Amino acid sequence: MCVKTSSNEKRILTLSAIISSAFAGGGLVVGLLVGSLVIAFDGIYSSVSLLLTLLSLAVAKYLEKPSDNRFPFGRAVLEPLVIALKGLVILLVVGYSLYSSVVDLAHGGHAVDASVATLFGVINVVGCAFAWWQIHRMNRKHSSGLIVAEVKQWQMDTMLSMVITVAFILAWLMTLTPYAHYAVYMDSTLMLMMGFYFVKVPLTMLKSAMREILLMTPDKEICMSVDQGILATNRESEQVLELAGVTKIGRELWVDVDIVANDNDVLAMNDIETTRRALQKRLSVLPFDLQLTLNVA
């Protein structure tokens, strides 16, 4: 991982942690004051986001250390582990929110101070949208898996805040109509709808991270880029190269390539090294730390 990417990663995670701490406290306090499940959930989600961001920050610093006896193949696997943990924790928070909303609906719902909730919602939307935009912008030049997960986290928080604000405006308008007695169900119904909608985000994070932890094949775009690099090197080299395996682990791309040799072929070390450098040059354009292994088959 280059120095610029590492520095950018720390800067983004620090900014995310500072903003999360502000929203975490505000959401919990306002949620308890106005008696809103949704706002309280938003505060809890921000609190969890803060803890996960601090964990990402610690891991980002730990990933800079070189390989040693404890981690002979490096620490890249820690990145998908953290992302998997993020997905799992967010999934648990969303699951609990779904359970709470169902229980509340079964007990007849509850009234919410829509004016205070709406004001808080507007402030939340502006703040979360700014954090999402700023982190996404900072992530463009020097991206990493930890920051992509952070962007998704803030995207989910922004959308959550927008839905909350719109719902409380509708709840307030409902109190001015003959259907005012249904306003008590708005908070719980909203929480139920959001829970089902947002459950996709942590599931996607968890699925992607587990694929890396289990050393499964990466997405099609990465595989196609590796295949094209090998084909291009084959056209320039006297040796025949075949892809033995490819996987992505965090910020590292592991590529195993076989040099296919006939019984009568004599492979000189200089030729193998020339082929390795040519392939390394082509695959290094990918935005990962390349770990290339050549085997004589």
N, C-alpha and C positions, 0 to 999 in steps of 0.2 A: 504494500500500500504506500503510495507516494506521500511525501510530507504535507503537500497542499491539501490532499484529501483528508488526511488525519486531522490537520488543523481546522479545516472546514467542518468536519464531523463534530469536534469538540465544541466549536463555536455555536453550531446549530443546536446541539443537545443542551448546552448551558442555557441558551435563550428559551428553548422549549420548557426546561425545568422551571425557570423564573416565572413564565407566563402561567404554567400549570398550577403553580403554588397559589397564585392570586385567584384563579378561577375555582380551585378546590375549596378554599376557605369561604369565598363568597357564595358558592352554590349550596354548600351544606347549611350555612347560616340562614340564607333566604328561604331555602326549601323547608327548613324546620319552622321558620316564622310564619310562612303563609300556608303551611300544611300541604305542600305539593310533592307528590311522589316523583314527578318528572324532574323538577328542579333539584330535589335531593339526589336523584339518580345522576343528574348531570354533575353535581358536586362530588359524588362518590367516584364517578368515572374520571373526573379531573384529578382526584386524589390518587387513584390507581395509575393514571397516566404519569403523574409526577414521580411516583415510586419506580415505575418502569423506565422512565427517562433517566433517572439517576442510575438505575442498573445498567442501562445502555451506555451511559457516560463512563461508568467504571469499567465496563467490558471493552469499550473503545480504547481506553488507555492501556488496558491489559493486553490487547491484541498487538500493540506496538512492540512488545518484547520478542526477541528472537527465539528460535527453537532451542529446547534444552532437553535434559534427560526425561523430564516429566511429560513434555510435549514434543517428541522427536519429529513429528510431522507438522508442527506449528499449532496455532491456536484458532485457526479459521473456523472450526466447528462451533466455537462459542457464539459466533454471530447468529447462525440459525437457531441455536438453543435459546438465545434471548428472545428472538422473534417468535419462536414457538411458545415460550412462556408468556409473552405479551398477548398472543392470540388466545391462549387458554384462559388467562385471567380475565380478559375482556369478555370472552364467551361466558364465563361464570357470572360476571356482573350483569350481562344482558339476560342470562337465564334467570337470575334472581329477580330482576326487574319484571320479567314476564310473570313469574309466580306471584309477586306482590300485587301486580295489577289485576290478576285474575281473582285473588282473594278480596281485594278492595271492591271490585265489581259485584262479587257475590254478596258483600255486606251492604250494598246500596250506594257505593261511591262516597264522596265527601266534597264539601264546598272549599273553594280556593279564593284567596284575595287576588282577583285577576289584575287589578291595577298595578300592584307592586310586582307581581309575577311578570307582567308585560314589560315593565320598565327594566327589570333585571334581564329579561330575555333579549331586549334590544341591545343592551350593553354587552351581553354575552356574545351575540351574533357578530357585532363589530370587532370585539377582541379576538374571538376565535378565527374569524375570517382573515384578520390581519396576520395572526400567527401562522395560519395555513399558507397564505400567500407568501409571506416572508421566508418561511422554511422551504417551501417549494422553489422559490426563486434562488435561494442560496444553494439548493441541492443540484441545480442544473449543471454546473461546471464540473464539480467533483462529487459524484454520487456514491452511495454505499447502501448496503442492505438495511443497516440500522436506521439511516435517515429516511429511506423509502417507507419503512414501517412507521416512523415518526410522522411523516406526511399523511399517511393513511389514518393515523390516530387523530390528527387535527382535522382532517377532512370529515371524519365521523362526528367529531365534537361540534364542528361548524354546522353541519346539517341537522344535528340534534338540537342545537340552539335555535336554528331557524324554525324548525317544526314546533318547538315549544312556544316561541313567540307568536306564531300564527295561530296556534291552538288557543292560547289565552285571549287573544283578540276576539276570536270566534266565540269563546266562552263568555266574554264580557258582552258581546252583541246579543248572545242568546238570552242573557238575563233581561234584555229590553223587549223580549217577545213573549207571546203566550206559552212558549216552550221553556220558560226559565227553570222549571223543575228538573229538566234534563241536564242542566249545566253541571250538576254534581258528578255526572259520569264522564265528563270531558277529560279530566286529568288521567284517570285510569285507562280509559279507552285509548287515549293518545299514547300512553306508556306501552300498552299492549301492541299497538300498530307499529311503533318505533322498534320495539324489541324484535318482532318478526322480520322487519326490514333490515335492521342493522346486524343481525346475526350472521349475515353473509361475510361481512368484513373480517371478523376474527377467524371464521372458518377458512377463509382464503389464506390468511396469514399463517395459520397452523398447518394447512395442507402444503403450502410452498416450503415452509421451514422443515417439515418432516421429510419431504423429498430430498432435501439437501443432507439432512442428518443420516438418512438411510442410503446415501450415495446413489440415488436414482438418477436416471437420465435427465438432463436439464431441458428447458423448453426448446421448441423446434428452431427458433431463430438462432440460438447459440449453436445447436448441432449443425445447422446448415452453414454457419460461418466457419466452423471447424472443418467440415467436409470440403468446403470451397478452398480453404487454405491448404489442405492436404492434396487436393486435386491439382492446384496450381503448382505446388512444390514437385509433384510427380512429373509434371510436364517439363520441368527444368532439371530434374535429377536423373541420373542413370539408375538409381535404385527405385524399387517399387515399395510404396508406403501404403499401409492399411491401418485404418483406425481400429484400435483394440478396445478403447473405452474412453468415455468423457463424462465428467460430472462437475457440478459447481458446488462449492462449499463456501458459503459466505462470500467473501471478496476474492476467493481463489478459484481458478479454473484448472482442474486436473485433466490432462490429456495424455493418454497412453497410445503410442503409435508403434506398430510392428514394421520392421524392415524385412520384406520377404526376400529370402535368398535361396537360390538353387544350390544343389550339392556342389556344382562346379564353380560357383561364384566365390571369389576371394574379396572380401570387403576390407578395404584399407581404413584405418582409423581416421585418416584425414578426410576421406570421402564421407564417412558417417558424420563427422563433425561439421563438414560443409553443409550437409543435408539438414542437420539439426539447427544450424544457425539460420538457414533459409526458412525453415518451417517456423522457428521461433519468431523471426521478423514478421511473418505474415499473421501469426496468431496473436502477437503482442498488440495489435491494433484494437483488440477487444478490450472493454473497460474492466479487466480483471487482472489479478496477479497470476500470471501463467506459471503452472507447474508442469513442465513437459518432460515426458519419459519416452526414450526410444529403446526398443527391444529388437534384437536380431532373431527373427523367427525362422 
